[in-house]
Amino acid sequence: TLSATNHAGVAGTISVVADDGAGGRATNTFTATTVADATIEAPFLYPVTVTNLVAPANTPLTNYVFGCDFPGVTNNWYVQFADANSFQDASNSFFKVVTNQLMLVMVPDTNYAGPVRCNVYVSGSPAFSSYDVQNYTFAFGDTAIAATAGNFEAEALTPITNCLLARFTNGVPGAAPANFSASINWGDNTISSGLIVTNPAGWKEVRGTHTYTNAGNYPVYVTLQSALGASATMVSTGSVPPSLTLTRTATNDLVGWPAWATDYQLQSNTNPALADWTAVTNFPALSGYRSVVRDSPTGGTVFYRLKK
């Protein structure tokens, strides 16, 4: 996030360094200059403006859709069903403009249970020459999904199997795992399906199997979908610590790792099988694009690791 002056003509240099943790590195430097721009920008939809998405059968869903409208911009709204089935299953739905925003009321057909999908458009032009659009799925005859995600750690090039990624419930005791599906975006351009099981406490669990090629902190998105349309997305972090380098000089150990891994703590132990590791509190020094810690252990063999 960049916070800059609002005066025109002010320039600054920005350098971006990309490091994949495996020896690949690229640096891009560019100049940013503030300019005077009298053009009125088009409005856009707030990302979480529609939150009333799930209801019992025969219950309408009302949402007030907010667009970010710049001074002097009149919001123009348009709503379109995403498919023919959605139109047939909620043909009595309607919308109206309220103080430059949109009131959207989705009305399901009698006793209908399932999803209804629609697209909402907002534009600063009546001709919709430029616009923002979002797709929403409303679920009728369903219950909302409550879910929590869990962070995990893995090693590069080592498979993780049956990894617990999320727990969830839709509030219906005994709901079958087959009523849901899970998609896992592992954060490294890999998407796979998750395995859904029921744990002894009655909650559903999402488990997955994956192998990371490189070290890094990966945002892992788990998207749950029920057969009737309710959905939920959770995000966790998959931490894959980078490899350490070790150089022995006299009585000192020089332990290094990529400088991007700032949220890891160097730890040591005389036996890697033990659970009680000791934090190496020496402050790391920056050497190029690497953090290096000088440690002076006493005794015999010492093992090092990075741990969050």
KOLMARDREN-146278 format. One record per atom (N, C-alpha, C, O, CB): residue in three letters; x, y, z. Coordinates in steps of 0.05 Angstrom, whole numbers, plus 5000, padded with zeros to 4 digits. Glycine has a CB too. Layout:
N
ALAXYZ...
END
This chain:
308
THR501749765000THR500050005000THR501850255000THR503650275016THR498150005024LEU501250434981LEU502750684979LEU501050914987LEU498850944977LEU503950724951SER501951085005SER500551325013SER502251555004SER504551585013SER500051335044ALA501151724987ALA502851934974ALA501452204977ALA499152224985ALA503351874945THR502952414971THR501852684971THR499752714949THR499752564930THR504152884966ASN497952904953ASN495952954932ASN496753194915ASN495053304900ASN493253014945HIS499253284916HIS500253494899HIS501353384873HIS502753184873HIS502453664914ALA500553504851ALA501453414825ALA504453474821ALA505553664831ALA499853544802GLY505753294806GLY508553334799GLY510553224818GLY512953254814GLY509053614796VAL509753094840VAL511552974859VAL512252694850VAL510552534844VAL510352974888ALA514852634848ALA515852374838ALA517452224859ALA518652344877ALA517552414813GLY517351964857GLY518951794875GLY519751544861GLY518351454843GLY517351734901THR521951424870THR522951174858THR522050934875THR522350944900THR526051184855ILE521050734862ILE520150484876ILE521650254865ILE521750214840ILE517050454873SER522850084882SER524149844873SER522749604885SER522049594909SER527149844883VAL522149404868VAL520849164876VAL522748924871VAL523648884848VAL518149124861VAL523248764891VAL525048534889VAL523348284893VAL522048254913VAL527348554910ALA523448114873ALA522047854875ALA524147634879ALA526047614864ALA520347794849ASP523747464900ASP525547254907ASP523947004911ASP522146994927ASP527247324932ASP524546794895ASP522946544897ASP524046354919ASP522946134922ASP522946404871GLY526146434933GLY527246264954GLY528846034945GLY529845874961GLY525046164971ALA529146004918ALA530645784907ALA532845884889ALA533745744871ALA528745604891GLY533746134893GLY535946234877GLY535046424855GLY536746564843GLY537446014865GLY532546434849GLY531446614828GLY530846884840GLY529446904860GLY529046494814ARG531747094827ARG531347364838ARG531147564815ARG532647544796ARG533547444858ALA529347754817ALA529047964797ALA528448224811ALA526948224831ALA526947894776THR529548444801THR529048704812THR527948884790THR529048904768THR531648824824ASN525849034797ASN524649224778ASN524449494792ASN523249514814ASN521849124767THR525449694779THR525449964791THR523950154772THR524350154748THR528250074796PHE522050314783PHE520550494766PHE519950744782PHE520250754807PHE517950364756THR519250954768THR518651214780THR515651264779THR514351234758THR520151434765ALA514551344802ALA511751414804ALA511451714807ALA512851834824ALA510351264828THR509751834791THR509452134792THR506452194794THR504852084779THR510652264766THR505752354813THR502952444816THR502252644795THR503852824788THR502452554845VAL499852624784VAL498952804763VAL496252914770VAL494752794785VAL498952654735ALA495553134758ALA492953254761ALA491053114741ALA491653114717ALA492953564756ASP488853004751ASP486952864734ASP484152954741ASP483152884762ASP487252554737ALA482953104723ALA480253204728ALA478053004719ALA475653064721ALA479853464714THR478852774708THR476952584698THR475452454722THR476652364741THR478252364681ILE472852444720ILE471152304740ILE471252004735ILE470251914714ILE468252424740GLU472251854754GLU472551564750GLU469851434753GLU467951534766GLU474551454770ALA469651194740ALA467151044742ALA466850924770ALA468850864782ALA467150824720PRO464350884779PRO463950764806PRO464650464805PRO464750344783PRO461050794815PHE465050344828PHE465550064829PHE464149954853PHE463450094872PHE468649994831LEU463549684853LEU462149554874LEU463949484897LEU466149384893LEU460749304863TYR463049534921TYR464549444944TYR464649144944TYR462549014938TYR463349554971PRO466849014952PRO467048724949PRO465248564968PRO464548344962PRO469948634954VAL464548674991VAL462848525010VAL460248665016VAL459248655038VAL464448485037THR459248804996THR456748954999THR454248775000THR452248855012THR456449154977VAL454348534988VAL452148344988VAL452848125007VAL454647965002VAL451548234959THR451448105030THR452047915050THR449647735057THR450047525070THR453048045075ASN447247805049ASN444847655056ASN444447455033ASN443047525013ASN442347835060LEU445547225035LEU445747035012LEU444246775016LEU443846634996LEU448646975006VAL443446705040VAL442246445045VAL439646485061VAL439546645080VAL444246265061ALA437546335053ALA434946365066ALA433446095064ALA433945945045ALA433346595055PRO431546045082PRO429745815079PRO428045845053PRO427946065042PRO427945785103ALA426745635046ALA424945645023ALA422745845028ALA421845885051ALA423845365017ASN421845975007ASN419546165007ASN420246425023ASN418446565031ASN417146035020THR422846475027THR423646715041THR425346895023THR427546805014THR425346635066PRO424447135017PRO426047315000PRO428547405014PRO428747405038PRO424347564992LEU430547474997LEU433047585007LEU433347874998LEU433247924974LEU435447404997THR433748055016THR434048335010THR436948425016THR437948375037THR432048505025ASN438148564996ASN440848675000ASN440848954989ASN439549024970ASN442948504986TYR442449125003TYR442949394993TYR445749404982TYR447749374996TYR442549615016VAL445949444956VAL448449424941VAL449649704940VAL448449884930VAL448149294913PHE452149724950PHE453449984951PHE455649994930PHE457249814927PHE454550044979GLY455650214915GLY457850274897GLY459350514906GLY458250704918GLY456850314868CYS462050504902CYS463650744909CYS463250954887CYS464450924866CYS466650664912ASP461751154893ASP461151354873ASP462651614880ASP462351724902ASP458051414872PHE464351694861PHE465951934865PHE464152184863PHE461952164852PHE468251954845PRO465052414874PRO463352654873PRO462452724845PRO464052734826PRO464952884885GLY459852764843GLY458752844817GLY457852604800GLY456752654778GLY460652994802VAL458252364809VAL457552124793VAL454852024802VAL454351984826VAL459651904796THR453051974783THR450451854788THR450751554781THR451451484758THR448151984772ASN450251384800ASN450451094795ASN448051004778ASN445751054784ASN450550944821ASN448650854757ASN446650724740ASN446850424745ASN449050314745ASN447050794710TRP444650294750TRP444650014758TRP443149844738TRP441349924724TRP443249994786TYR444149594736TYR442849394719TYR443249124731TYR445449054740TYR443949404690VAL441148964732VAL441248694744VAL440348494722VAL438448534708VAL439448674769GLN441948284720GLN441448084699GLN441747804712GLN443747744725GLN443348114675PHE439747624707PHE440047354716PHE442347224700PHE442647274676PHE437447194712ALA443947064714ALA446246944701ALA445646714683ALA447246644666ALA448246854722ASP443246594686ASP442546364669ASP439446344669ASP438046464685ASP443846104679ALA438446184650ALA435546154647ALA434246024671ALA432046104679ALA434945994622ASN435645824683ASN434445694707ASN434045894730ASN432045884744ASN436145464716SER435946074734SER435746264755SER433346444751SER431846514769SER438246434757PHE432846524726PHE430546694720PHE427946544725PHE426146664737PHE430646784690GLN427846294717GLN425346144722GLN424846094751GLN422546074760GLN425545874707ASP426946064767ASP426645994795ASP426246234814ASP425646204837ASP429045834805ALA426646474803ALA426346724819ALA425346954802ALA426347174803ALA428946794833SER423246894786SER422347084766SER420947324778SER420547534765SER420446954747ASN420147314804ASN418847534817ASN420747724831ASN419947914845ASN416847434837SER423347684827SER425347854840SER425248134828SER424248164805SER428147734837PHE426148334843PHE426048614833PHE428248774846PHE429448694866PHE423248734838PHE428749004835PHE430649194847PHE429649474842PHE428149534824PHE433549154835LYS430649664859LYS430149944855LYS432450104866LYS433850014884LYS427450024868VAL432750344856VAL434950524864VAL434050684889VAL431850804889VAL435850714841VAL435750684910VAL435150834934VAL437551004940VAL439750904947VAL434450634958THR437251264938THR439451464943THR442051374930THR444151354944THR439851494973ASN441951334904ASN444251274888ASN445350994892ASN447350914880ASN446451474894GLN444050834910GLN444950554914GLN442650374904GLN440550464896GLN445650504944LEU443150114906LEU441249914895LEU440049744917LEU441449634933LEU442649744874MET437349734918MET436049534935MET435249304917MET433749324899MET433449664949LEU436349064924LEU435948824908LEU434448624925LEU435348544946LEU438748704898VAL432148534915VAL430448344929VAL430148094912VAL428948104890VAL427648464936MET431247874921MET431047624907MET428747464919MET428747404942MET433747454908VAL426747394902VAL424347264911VAL424146984898VAL423746974873VAL421747434904PRO424546774913PRO424446504901PRO421646424894PRO419746514907PRO425746304920ASP421346244875ASP418746124869ASP417845954893ASP419545874909ASP418845964843THR415345904894THR414145754916THR415545474919THR415745324901THR411145714912ASN416545424944ASN417845174952ASN420345114936ASN421344884937ASN415844944948TYR421445314922TYR423945254908TYR426345234928TYR426545394946TYR424545484887ALA428045044923ALA430445004939ALA432844974920ALA432844784904ALA430244764959GLY434745154922GLY437045134904GLY438245414899GLY437445604912GLY436245014877PRO440245424881PRO441645684877PRO440145854857PRO438845764838PRO444445624867VAL440546114860VAL439646314840VAL442046504836VAL443146614855VAL437146474850ARG442846534811ARG445246694805ARG444446944789ARG442846924770ARG447346524790CYS445647174796CYS445147414781CYS447647584779CYS449447564796CYS442847574793ASN447747754759ASN449947944756ASN448948224762ASN446748304753ASN451147934727VAL450448384777VAL449748654784VAL451848844771VAL454248804775VAL449648694815TYR450849034756TYR452549224742TYR452149504753TYR449849574761TYR451949224711VAL454249664755VAL454049944762VAL455850104743VAL458050014736VAL454949994792SER454850334735SER456350504716SER455750794721SER453650864732SER455550424687GLY457650964714GLY457151254715GLY455851354690GLY455251594689GLY459751394720SER455451184671SER454251254645SER451551114641SER451450864645SER456151194622PRO449451244633PRO446951104626PRO447250904604PRO445650714603PRO444751304619ALA449250944587ALA449750754565ALA451550524573ALA452050344558ALA450950904541PHE452450524599PHE454250324609PHE456650284591PHE457550064585PHE452750054612SER457850514583SER460250504566SER462650384581SER464350254570SER460950774556SER462650424607SER464550284625SER463050224651SER461250374659SER467050464631TYR463649994663TYR462049914686TYR463749714703TYR465749614694TYR459449774676ASP462749664726ASP463649454743ASP461449244746ASP459149324748ASP464649554771VAL462148994747VAL460148784750VAL461048574769VAL463448504770VAL459548654722GLN459148464785GLN459748254804GLN457548044801GLN455248104796GLN459948354833ASN458347784804ASN456447564803ASN455947474831ASN457747434847ASN457547334785TYR453347434837TYR452547334864TYR450847084862TYR449247064843TYR451047564879THR451246904881THR449646664882THR448046664908THR449146684930THR451346404880PHE445346644905PHE443546644929PHE442546354932PHE441846224912PHE441146844925ALA442446264956ALA441545984962ALA438945984977ALA438746114999ALA443745834977PHE436945844967PHE434345824980PHE433845534989PHE434645344975PHE432045924961GLY432545515012GLY432145245023GLY434645125034GLY434844875037GLY431045065002ASP436645295041ASP439245195050ASP439845335077ASP438445515085ASP441445245029THR442045255089THR443045385113THR445845485109THR447345365093THR442845195138ALA446645695123ALA449345805119ALA451445625130ALA451045465148ALA449546085133ILE453845645118ILE456145485126ILE457845645145ILE458645875138ILE457745385101ALA458445545168ALA460345665187ALA462845505187ALA462845265191ALA459145685216ALA465145635182ALA467645485178ALA469945635190ALA469945875193ALA468145445148THR472045485197THR474545595206THR476845455191THR476645215185THR474845565237ALA478945605186ALA481245495172ALA483545465191ALA483645605212ALA482045675148GLY485445285185GLY487745245202GLY490345265186GLY490545165164GLY487644975215ASN492345405197ASN494945425184ASN496445165187ASN495844995204ASN496545655196PHE498345125169PHE499944885170PHE502744935160PHE503245145148PHE498644655153GLU504544755165GLU507344775156GLU507944525139GLU506944305143GLU509344795179ALA509744565119ALA510544355101ALA513444395094ALA514544605098ALA508744335076GLU514644185082GLU517344205072GLU517344205042GLU515744055030GLU519143985083ALA519044365030ALA519144365000ALA519944084990ALA521643955001ALA521244574991LEU518544014968LEU519043754954LEU518243514971LEU518843284963LEU521943734946THR516843554993THR515943335010THR512943335010THR511743535020THR517143355038PRO511543125001PRO508643125000PRO507443155028PRO508343035048PRO507542874987ILE505243305030ILE503643305054ILE501043165047ILE499743225026ILE503043605064THR500242975063THR497942805057THR495842825079THR496542845103THR498742515053ASN493342825071ASN491142845089ASN491443075108ASN490843055132ASN490942585105CYS492343305098CYS492743545114CYS490143675121CYS488443735103CYS494643745099LEU489643735146LEU487243865155LEU487344165148LEU489144305157LEU486743835186LEU485444265132LEU485444535122LEU483144705134LEU483444945137LEU485344545092ALA480944575140ALA478644725150ALA476644535163ALA476544295158ALA477244875127ARG475144655182ARG472844515194ARG470344685189ARG470544935189ARG473344475225PHE468044555185PHE465644715180PHE463144555188PHE463244315192PHE465444785151THR460944705190THR458344595195THR456244765182THR456645015179THR457744565226ASN454044645174ASN451844805164ASN449544805183ASN447244885176ASN450844695137GLY450044715208GLY447944725229GLY445944495227GLY444044495242GLY446544975228VAL446344315208VAL444444095205VAL445743835215VAL447543735201VAL443544065175PRO444943735238PRO446243485248PRO446043255228PRO443843215217PRO445043405275GLY448143115224GLY448042885207GLY448142945177GLY447742765161GLY445742725213ALA448643195169ALA448843255141ALA451043095128ALA453243085139ALA449243565136ALA450542975106ALA452442795093ALA454742945080ALA454243155068ALA451042615073PRO457242855082PRO459442985068PRO458943005038PRO459943195025PRO462042835074ALA457442815027ALA456842824998ALA455243064990ALA455043124966ALA455542564990ASN453943205009ASN452343435003ASN454143684998ASN453043894991ASN450443495025PHE456743655001PHE458543884998PHE460943804980PHE461543574976PHE459543975026SER462144014969SER464643984954SER466544194963SER465744404973SER464143994923ALA469144144960ALA471144334968ALA473244364947ALA474144164935ALA472444244995SER473944614941SER476144674922SER478344804937SER477944994953SER475144854899ILE480844714933ILE483144824947ILE485044954927ILE486044834909ILE484644594962ASN485445214931ASN487545364917ASN489945384935ASN489845524955ASN486545654908TRP492045234928TRP494345214946TRP496245454945TRP498145454960TRP495944964938GLY495645654929GLY497245894929GLY499645884911GLY501246074910GLY498045954956ASP500045664897ASP502345634879ASP501445564851ASP502845414837ASP504345424890ASN499145674843ASN498045614817ASN497045324814ASN496945214792ASN500045674795THR496345204837THR495344934837THR492644934851THR492345034873THR497344744851ILE490644804838ILE487944774849ILE487244484848ILE487644344828ILE485844954833SER486144384871SER485344104872SER482744084889SER482044274902SER487543934884SER481443854887SER479143804903SER479943714931SER481943574935SER477243604890GLY478343784951GLY478843704978GLY477143464986GLY474943424975GLY478343924998LEU478143305004LEU476643075015LEU475043175039LEU476243295058LEU478542845023ILE472443125040ILE470743205062ILE469942965079ILE468842775068ILE468143355052VAL470542975105VAL469842765123VAL468542885148VAL468643125152VAL472442595131THR467342715164THR466042795189THR467842705212THR468542475214THR463242685192ASN468442895230ASN470142825253ASN468342725276ASN465942755275ASN471943065262PRO469542625298PRO467942515320PRO466142715333PRO464142645346PRO469742395341ALA466842975331ALA465143185343ALA462743265326ALA461143425334ALA466843435349GLY462543145302GLY460343205284GLY460843415264GLY459143475247GLY458043275300TRP463243545266TRP463943755246TRP465043625221TRP466243405222TRP465943955258LYS464643755199LYS465943665174LYS468743775173LYS469343995182LYS464243765149GLU470543625161GLU473343705157GLU474043695128GLU473143515113GLU475243525173VAL475643885119VAL476743885092VAL479743815094VAL481243945108VAL476344165078ARG480443605080ARG483243515080ARG484243495051ARG482743455032ARG483443235094GLY486843545048GLY488043545022GLY490843445021GLY492143415042GLY487943825011THR491843384997THR494543284993THR495843454972THR494743524951THR494442984984HIS498343524977HIS499743714959HIS502743694964HIS503743604985HIS498744004963THR504343784944THR507243814946THR508044084937THR507444164914THR508643584930TYR509344234954TYR510444494946TYR513244464934TYR514844314945TYR510444694970THR513744604912THR516344584900THR518344764913THR520644694917THR516144664870ASN517545004921ASN519345204932ASN518345294959ASN516045264967ASN519545444913ALA520245414974ALA519645525000ALA517945784996ALA518045904975ALA522145595016GLY516445855017GLY514846095015GLY512546085035GLY512045885048GLY513746134987ASN511146315038ASN508646325054ASN506346345034ASN505946545021ASN508746575073TYR504746135033TYR502746105012TYR499946155024TYR499146025043TYR502945824999PRO498446345012PRO495646365020PRO494046135008PRO493946104983PRO494446645011VAL492745985024VAL491245745015VAL488245805019VAL487245845041VAL492045495031TYR486745814996TYR483945874996TYR482345614994TYR482745454975TYR483146064973VAL480545565013VAL478845335013VAL475945435008VAL474845585025VAL479045165039THR474745354986THR472045444979THR470145204982THR470544994969THR471945554950LEU468145234999LEU466145035004LEU463645094989LEU462845324987LEU465645005034GLN462344884979GLN459844924964GLN457944704972GLN458644464970GLN460444924933SER455544784979SER453444584985SER451844534959SER451944694941SER451544675008ALA450444304959ALA448944234935ALA446644424930ALA445844454907ALA447843954938LEU445744574950LEU443444754947LEU444345044942LEU442645214937LEU441744744971GLY446945094943GLY447945364935GLY449445514956GLY450945694948GLY445645524928ALA449245454982ALA450745595002ALA453745544998ALA454545324990ALA449945515030SER455345755003SER458245724999SER459645885021SER458546065034SER459045814971ALA462245825024ALA463945975043ALA466745935034ALA467545725023ALA463545875072THR468446135038THR471246125031THR472946205055THR472446415067THR471846305007MET474846045061MET476746095083MET479546115071MET480145995051MET476545875105VAL481246265085VAL484046285077VAL485846215100VAL485446325122VAL484646565065SER487746055095SER489845985115SER492546035103SER492746115080SER489545695126THR494645985118THR497346025108THR498845755109THR499045635130THR498846235124GLY499945675086GLY501745445085GLY504545545087GLY505545685068GLY501245275060SER505945485108SER508645585112SER510645365104SER510745145115SER509145665142VAL512345425084VAL514345245074VAL517045385079VAL517845555063VAL514045175044PRO518445325101PRO520845475108PRO523045415088PRO523245195077PRO521845395136PRO524745615083PRO526945585064PRO529145415076PRO529345375100PRO528045855055SER530945305059SER533245155068SER535245335081SER535545565074SER534444995045LEU536645225100LEU538845375114LEU541545305101LEU541945085091LEU538845305144THR543345495102THR546145455095THR547745475121THR547145645138THR547145645073LEU549845315123LEU551445315148LEU554445325140LEU555445155125LEU550945065165THR555845525151THR558645555147THR560045565174THR559245715191THR559345805130ARG562145395177ARG563545385202ARG566045555200ARG567745505183ARG564245095210THR566445755218THR568845915219THR569745915248THR568546035266THR568246205209ALA572145795252ALA573245765279ALA571245635298ALA570445405294ALA574146045290THR570345785318THR568345675337THR565545775331THR563645725348THR569145745365ASN565145905309ASN562546025303ASN561145865280ASN562445765262ASN562846315295ASP558445855282ASP556745755260ASP555446005247ASP554246165261ASP554645555271LEU555746025221LEU554346235206LEU552046095191LEU552345945172LEU556246375185VAL549646155201VAL547146035191VAL545646245175VAL545046465184VAL545345925214GLY545046175149GLY543746375132GLY541246265119GLY540846015116GLY545646465111TRP539446445111TRP537046375096TRP536046625081TRP536946845087TRP534846265116PRO534246585061PRO533346815046PRO532047035063PRO530546975082PRO531246725025ALA532647285057ALA531847505074ALA528847555074ALA527847685092ALA533247765065TRP527347445054TRP524447485054TRP523147345078TRP520947415085TRP523347385028ALA524447135089ALA523146975110ALA523547115137ALA524847015154ALA524346695111THR522347355140THR522647505164THR521047415188THR521547485210THR522047795158ASP518947245182ASP517147165204ASP517946885215ASP516246755227ASP514347165194TYR520346805210TYR521346545221TYR523346595243TYR524746795242TYR522546375198GLN523546415262GLN525446425284GLN527446205280GLN526645965276GLN524046415311LEU530046265282LEU532046055281LEU532145915308LEU532246045329LEU534846175274GLN532145645307GLN532245485331GLN534445285329GLN535345215307GLN529545345336SER535345185352SER537544985352SER536844765372SER535144795390SER540245115360ASN538144535368ASN537744305385ASN540044115381ASN541244105360ASN534944165380THR540643955401THR542743755399THR541643495388THR543243315381THR544143715425ASN539043465387ASN537743225378ASN535243305362ASN533343405374ASN537043025401PRO535143265336PRO532843355320PRO530343215326PRO528143305319PRO533443325291ALA530442985340ALA528042835346ALA526542945371ALA524242875375ALA528742545351LEU527943115386LEU526643225410LEU524743455402LEU525143595382LEU528843335429ALA522743495419ALA520743695413ALA521543975424ALA520544175414ALA518043625425ASP523243975443ASP523944235457ASP526444355444ASP528744285450ASP524544185487TRP525944535424TRP528044685411TRP528544955424TRP526645065436TRP527444715381THR530945055423THR531645315435THR531945525414THR533245485394THR534245285452ALA530745755419ALA530945985401ALA533846095401ALA534946135423ALA528946205407VAL534946135377VAL537546275375VAL536946575374VAL535846675354VAL539146175350THR537546715395THR536646995398THR538547195385THR537947435385THR536347055427ASN540847105374ASN542647295361ASN541247435338ASN539847295322ASN545247155352PHE541547695336PHE540147845315PHE541347785288PHE543847805285PHE540148145321PRO539747725267PRO540947665241PRO541947925227PRO540848135230PRO538847535223ALA544147895212ALA545248105196ALA544448055167ALA544247825158ALA548348135199LEU544048275152LEU543348255124LEU545948235107LEU547648415108LEU541648485115SER546148025092SER548447985074SER547347945046SER546547725039SER550247745082GLY547248155030GLY546048135003GLY543048105007GLY541648265019GLY547247904987TYR541947874996TYR539147814999TYR538747595019TYR536747445018TYR537947734972ARG540647565038ARG540347345058ARG540747455086ARG542147645091ARG542547125052SER539247325104SER539647385133SER541647185144SER541446945138SER536947375149VAL543547275160VAL545747105170VAL545947145200VAL546047375210VAL548447165156VAL545946925215VAL546246935244VAL548846795251VAL549546585241VAL543846795258ARG550446925269ARG552846815279ARG552246685306ARG551446825325ARG555147035282ASP552646425308ASP552146285333ASP554746145342ASP556346055326ASP549846075329SER555046135369SER557446015381SER556645795400SER556545835424SER559246235396PRO555945565389PRO554945345406PRO557245225422PRO559545235414PRO553545135389THR556545105444THR558444965461THR557644675462THR555244605462THR558545085490GLY559544495462GLY558944215463GLY559244085436GLY560944155420GLY556144175473GLY557643875432GLY557943715408GLY556243815384GLY556244045378GLY557143435414THR554943625371THR553443675347THR550943855353THR549543815373THR552543415334VAL550444045335VAL548244225337VAL546644215311VAL547744225290VAL549144515344PHE543944205314PHE542144225291PHE540644485291PHE540044595313PHE540143975291TYR540044595267TYR538644845265TYR536144805248TYR536044635230TYR540445065253ARG534144975253ARG531744975237ARG530445255239ARG531045405257ARG529744755246LEU528645305219LEU527045545220LEU524245465228LEU523145265219LEU527045695193LYS523045625246LYS520345555257LYS518845815261LYS519846005271LYS520545395282LYS516245815254LYS514446035260LYS513446015289LYS511946195298LYS512146055240
END
